[in-house]
Amino acid sequence: MILYILLCGFPPFNGQTDQEIMDKVLQGKFSFDYPEFEDVSKEAKNLVMKLLEYDPDKRISAKEALTDPWFKTNVESQVIDKPLAIQALKNLRSFRVY
């Protein structure tokens, strides 16, 4: 969920009330159909899908996530994707829990 927020600036399960949010969590449905995801790589979206998998038996662990190709490419790289880092920081700053 945190990676989703870092990539776009809002949570995958959002709503006007706590009940609406919980209903969406229970359905386990989220989307990348927002303008904020236009420049997000397919690899990043694949990792988010693995992390937000509804079925806990199919969901990857934190340890498995760290070995995901997206993490390996972006964390172990000596080159920093500045636009991605700047956007993630902006998204983190704009995210607020009410």
Secondary structure, DSSP 8 states (H G I E B T S, - for coil): -HHHHHHHSS-SS--SSHHHHHHHHHHT-----SGGGTTS-HHHHHHHHHHT-SSTTTS--HHHHHTSHHHHHHHS-SS--HHHHHHHHHHHHH----
